Amino acid sequence: MDCNAMRAKIQTGFTLIELLVAVTILAIVAVLGWRGLDGIVRARIGLTAEMEQTRGIQLAFAQLENDCAHLADSDLLAGRDGLSAADSRLLMIRTVFDENQPTRLQVVAYRVVDGVLSRRESDATRDLVALDKDWLSAMSEADTTASVPLQTEVNAFNLRTWSEGEGAWRIGGSEGPAKSQAGGGQKIGLEVSLQMRGREQALTKVFLLGAT
């Protein structure tokens, strides 16, 4: 075998420099791939959290819509105003219909505490005196009944009402189920705005009050 043939046989393998270049390229590709995968995982986590937040908001609005649709008529309340929307707190008196039971009333309270929007309801009753006590208890936050958390990460809970005979939304509302003032229009609409953490725009929904 001549020298040229031996030299060609020896040079068929990779040199150390070629191996180092190949390893470096593989390392760069691995790092880029890891960064891409990490970005996909982070995006998926963020999307899942946003979907859960949206689902919670939809459920909260659905519960609000149900309560607003069953807001007690003033005739059942003997002239009392059964809705208060002030100071980031919503109180209302709704009718309760159970099978083989007469129509009863209960106080429902929505409030945000430590970023959590929760709902609390009193026992249903036909006694207006007991109803007044439940209202005052909810107003003074002395109500000890368990609350149901509806949505977390709530930065603000803003409320406005629309009354008959008015041409604009009104911030705030009645502070109790006392007799309505003469000439005061009945509330027919409620606007609820939730400012969520991480969202620039508030989520706003308008609800009709009472049966439609």
N, C-alpha and C positions, 0 to 999 in steps of 0.2 A: 504493500500500500504506500503510495507516495505521500509527500508532506501536504499537498493541497487537499487531498481527500481526508487526511486526519484532521486538518484545520477546520474543514467544513463540518465534520462530525462533532467536533468539540463545540462549535458555535451554534448548535441546534437548540440549546437551553436558553433560559432567561438570565440576564445579568442582574446583579444586586440592585443596580439603579432602576432597571425596568420594574422589578418587583416593588421597590419603594414607591415609584410613580403609580403603579396599579393600586397599591394599598391606600395611597393618599386619595386617589380618585374615588375609590370605594367608600372611604371615610367621609368625603365631602357629600357623596350621594346619600349615604346613610343619615348624615346630619340634616340635609335638606328634606329627606323623606320623613324624618322624625318631626321636624318643625311643621311640615304640612299636615301630618297626622295629628299633632298636638293642636294645630289650629282648627282642624275639623272637629276634634273632640270638644274643644272649648266652645265652638259655635253651636254644637249640638246641645251642650249643657245650657247655654244661654237661651237657645230656642225652646228647650223643654221648660225652663223656668218661666219664660214669657207665656208659653201656652198654658201652664198651670195657673199663672196669674190671671190670664184672660178668662179661663174657665171659672175661677173663683169669682171674678167680677160678674160674669154672666149669671152665676147662681145667686149672687147677692142681689142683682137687679131683678131677677125672677121672683125672689122672695119679697122684695119691695113692691113689685108690681101686684103681687097677690094681696099684700096687706092694703095697698092703696085702693084696690078694686073693692075691698070689703070694708072700707072706712064707714063707720056707723053714721047713719043719717041723723040730722039734728033732732028729728021727731023722737027718735029712740033715746036721745040724750037730754030730753027736756030743755032744749035750747042751749046746751053746753057746746062749746067749740072743741071738737074732738081731735084737733091736730095742733101741734106746736113744732115749729121748725126754726130753732134759734140756738146760737152758741154751739154749732157743730153737734147738735143733739136733736134727734127726731123722735117725737112722741105722738102716738095716735091711738085712737080707740076704734077697734075693729069689731065687726060682728062675727060670731062663731056659730056655725050651723053643724050640728051633729044629728045623726039619725035618731028619730024618736025623742028628740030633745027640743025644747023651745029655743028661740033665738036668744043668745047670750052675748055679753060684751066682755072684752078684755083690753088691757092696756099693753101696747107694744112699744118698746124703746130701742132705738138704734143710737149707738155712740162709738166714738173712736177713742181708745185708751192705749197708749204706748204703741201706736201704729197698727192696732188691730180693730177692725170694724166688727162689732158684735151686736147681736139681737137678743133681747130679753122680753118675755111675755108674762103677764100675770095670769092667775087663774080666771077662767071665764065665770061671769056672774050676771045676775039680773038685778042685783041690789045697787042702786046708784050711789048710795052712801059708801058702800065698799069700793065701788069703782073710783069715787073721788079719793079715797085713801090710797088706792093703788096708784093713781095718777100722781098724787103728792109724794108718795114714796119713790116713784121713778124719777120725779123731778129733782128730789133732794138726794138722789143716789143712795137712799137707805134701803132700796130693794135688795133682798138677799137671795132671790131666786137665781138659779144658774143661767148664765148667758151662753149663747151659741156663737162661736167665732165664725165669721163669714169670709173675711178677707184680711190678709196681712199686708205689711208694707204700705200702709195708707198714710200719706203725709197730711192730707187735708180732706175734710168732709163738709162741703158747702151746700147750703139749702136755700131755695127760694120758692115762694108760693104765688099762685095766681088766683085772684078772687073775682067773683062776678062783679061787673060794673067797673073794673079797673082795666087800664090799658097798658100795664107794664108789670113786670115781675117785682115782687116785694121780698126783700131780705128779712128773714125772721118771721115770727108768727106769735100766736097766742101763747101765754105762759101758763095756762091751766085750763081746766074744763069749766071755768066760770061761765056765767051767762054771757052770751055774745052781746056786743054793744049794738044798740038800735041803729039800723041803717047799714051795719057792716055786711059786706057781701060774703056769701058762702065761698069757701076755698074750693076750687074746682081743678087745680093743677099743682103739681109739685115737681120742681126741678132739682135733681141731685147731681152733684159733681164730685168725683173722686180723683184726687191728685195722688197718683201712685209714685212710689220711689223708682227712679230710673226712667220715668216718662216725662217728656217735656210738656205735653198737652194733657189737660185734665179730661177724664172720661165723663161725659155728661149725658143724662137721660131724663126725659120728661114723662111723668106718670099722670094719668087721669085719676081723680079722686072720686070714689064711689062707684056704684054699679053703672055700667054704660048701656 
